[in-house]
Structure formats: structure tokens, C-alpha cells
Amino acid sequence: MRGFMPRRIMLAAALLAGLAHLLILPPFEGFDEPAHWSSLSQIAHDGRIPVYGEDRLDRAVRDYPGPHAYSGTPPFDPPFGVSYRDWTPDAGPRTARPPAAFTPDSAPNWQAQHPPLYYLLMTPVFLASQHLNWVDHFAALRLTSWLMAFAGLVIGVEAACRRLPGITPGLGAVMAAWPFLFPQFFPEMARLGNDALCLLLAALAFRQTLEMEAEGHTMRSGALLGLWLGLGLLTKAFFLPISAGVMAWLGWRWLAEKRQAERLKAMISTALAAGLIGGWFYVWQLAAHGTPTGGDEFIRFAEEGSVLAGLGENFSLSALARGLAAIAGSFAWAGTWSLARPPEILLAGPVLLMGFVLARCLWRARSLPPATLLPLFMAAPMAAGLVYHLMVRIAFTGAGSGTPGWYLHILAPALIVVVAAGWRGSRLIAPALASWSAGLLALGMTLQLSLFSGCADKGPDRRYDLSASDCLIDAAQLSALGRPVLAAVLGLAAAGLALYAAWRACRRPETA
């Protein structure tokens, strides 16, 4: 591997680790997978895009012959079917196939508010793999999503190394290590869900913006940037704040460069392209539901009252603090759809690491190249959107919960620059916190395997509970729900490559 830079070895490690994760994840255990899969089933079989408030989950979700994820409310038993704890291992998911028709169930499809691009792209994969058993069918779907996300990570790392000054090979390896530094990246991206496509499109927009800054702003380059943002708008509403952040960046650079006409024309072409490609969907959402995002909470408030009125009745500082802590913690590690928790103190490592590099990046902001600050422009509006969603949740329920921080991984291709800028020169704190994150990943995956085995339970405090079990991992149950042997081989290879890349980067960080 003499000819390979540490960052490319680290990227290979991340690729293998993601493959290992998706191979041991039981069907429907990824975030919102029952709804995402139902949307695909409806489009593939009926040829109709789901509409929020009208369409339902596929009955096949209820009839799936394996265990179902734990629920989010006590006593945490699945809403239908049996849990991992109560399921008896058999060949059901490894022999049974998904039905060849869409049959609506009584439960609503809560993900039907999303734009259709991801589902349309995934429909051919769905149709090509529906003859497989449940385990391999989900593996094919998740593999496609993971490759989207991984491609976005590669694009972000390579664009930053090529276009930003001062990125040494050692820092390149640090950027490529994002999934290991913030391990919730794997459960968030190695699953069936449109966030993977969001990450890819965010990476393309990030790269295009860097190239415009380096090579000049033209109407053509602006239109290409608008294409990626517009396709993002057709994937998920998160691209509303992301697009706003990119436009703010372009405006800031236009002012800083004495209002150059070329930059203004590029801004206009970016906005026009993004609006024409993806803006129409949000106009339709506004007309149909009274809110452009189409989210459940926003629709209900549009019908029942204002956020300010709800906050006047339900707001509390404790709920706000709890919600902000939940966003930070779930960015670090939240597991999968069952949402069983490790001890909260274990989440401190990745949270402190992000706080550390962000603080150092902001402290050095005036001395950094302007392009290094682009990730902050992209991330700030999205973070503000998450906080607003939290406020809506508080206004509606009085509880500071239900706003996940794992969505911030969509911006990993840009936020890696913040990590590099804050990591530079740190010989103790950042590496120590990175080691903490790696330990959290190893422990978190062990606990996840124990949960899927039926050995661990989701206890009354939402934490993993092994008190009533005489096993840690049940290989027979894991083999009935996934491909654990292949996953173990890939996982060990990933760990070896990651350690080797880190060793090379630490040995000669400037020239390795």
C-alpha cells in the first residue's frame, strides 16, 4: 500500500465498515424503513407516488415473518408482531420473499411527505431484488443507498484535499475518518432511506462551490450548482436550509469581492436552476397542506394554531435543554430504529470532539481561507432548522424530544473541513477523543448485535438490558436475520485498515 495516501486507506475502511453494518442489520430495523419500503412498494407495484395523509404502509410490513423493532414508548413492545426477545430463530426471513403486490394497511405512511427523487431512483433496485428473500432484498436496497452515501463522502474528501490549501495527507486521513469519529454515520447512512442521496447531492454542491471559488464564477457553473441543489430539493426538505446557506455564502463572497458582476450572474443562475428544478414541489406542498415542508408537526400547527401560541403554553427551559442534548447525543450515537441507549456518558466523546474542532475552527476563522468557512454557511441554517423543529415539538407536546441529530451527517462532506481546521495542531485532545469515538463504535455495535440476538432487551429506562439473559450474542438468531459471518470478515478488515491508516498518518502527518 506504499502508493496509497492514508485518506484512501481510511476511505476503504469506511466502505467495508458500512457494508458490515448493513449486512447485520435486520430488515425494517433502519430508521423509518417500514415507511420508506412501503413508498417503494407502492411506486413499484401501483405506479403511484405516495401522498401524505392519504396513503398507508404496505401490509407486508405487518406480515413480515421476522422480529420487529422495539417501539419508542413504554413498554417498548413492537406495535405489531414480536420483538427480538420473543422471536424464535427460524428460516423465515431467509426463505420468505416480499409479496409481489402493494396492499395498503391501516397504519399511515408517515414518510409520504418526502419528494419523490430517491424513491424513483431506487424503484429499479426494488423490482430487481423483490424475488430475493427478505434478508437479501434489504441488503440490495441498503447497498445501493450506502454506495450513494459513500460516494458523497469520497467526493467531499477529494474536493477538500484538492481545492483547499494546507490540507496535509495526515489531515486528509482525519477527514476520511468522519464515520469512525462520529459513528452514528453508519446506522444513518447504511440503511434504506433518502438521507444517503441527500449526502451525495450535498457533496456535489459542496464540490461545485469550491470549484467556482477556485476557477471563477460563470452562469454555467452557477447553473450546475443550482442543478445539485434543485435535485436535493427533490429529495428532502433539508435542502431548503442547505440551499439558503449556499446562497448566503455566494452573497457574502459577492460582497467581499466588490460586487463583481460575474458572481452576481452566477448567483442568479444558481437560484433560478434550483427553483425551477425543485421549487415546484414545495409550492405544491404549501398549497396542499399549508406548509412547504409537509412535515406532520408543521401540518398540524398550520391547521390548529401557531408555534408561538403553543410555546406560550408548553415551553420550559428543561425541555429545551433536554432537546438540545438529545440532538447532540443522537448525532454521536443513537443506534437504529429500536433506539436502545448505552449509558449517556459514552456519547460524550464524539460530542466533545465536534465541540472542540468547531470551537477551534471558529477561533481561527479570520486567518482561514474564505472557502474553509463554506461548511459553516451550509450547516448553520440546517442546525437552526433542527432547533426550530425542536421548538415545534415543545409547542405541540411540551416534551423536548423527537428531533434527531443524526440528520447532520448529511453534511459530512462539508463538515469534514471543520474537523480538519479544528484538528490541526492538536496532538493530544483530538486524538484522545477520537479514540473514545472508536471505542463507542465497537461497544455500540456489540450491544446492537446483542439486541438483535434477543440476548439484550430494551429496558424500562430505554437502555440495553442484559440482566435477564444468559447470553451476549446468539449466532443462530443473527444468522437468521442477516449475514453475520461475512459482516464479521468485512468488519475486521475495516478495523485493520483504519488502524493502519491512522498509524501512517500519525507517523508522518505532514508527508505520509
Buried (B, 14 or more C-beta within 10 A) or exposed (E): EEEBBBBBBBBBBBBBBBBBBBBBBBBBBBBBBBBBBBBBBBBBBEEEBBEBBEBBBBBBBBBBBBBBBBBBEEEBBBEEBBBBBEBEBEEBBBEBBBBEEBBBBEBBBBBBBBBBBBBEBBBEBBBEBBEBBBBBBBBBBBBBBBBBBBBBBBBBBBBBBEBBEEBBBBBBBBBBBBBBBBBBBBBBBBBBBBBBBBBBBBBBBBBBBBBBBEEEBBBEBBBBBBBBBBBBBBBBBBBBBBBBBBBBBBBBBBEEEEEBEBBBBBBBBBBBBBBEBBBBBBEEBBEBBBBBBBBBBBBBBEEEEEBEEBBEEBBEEEBBEBBBBBBBBBBBBBBBBBBBBBEEEBBBBBBBBBBBBBEBBBEBEEEBEEBBBBBBBBBBBBBEBBBBBBBBBBBBBBEBBBBBBBBBBBBBBBBBBBBBBBBBEBEEBBBEBBEBBBEBBEBBBBBBBBBBBBBBBBBEEBBBBBEEBEEEBBBEBBBBBBBBEBBBBBBEBBBEBBEBBBEBBBEEBEEB
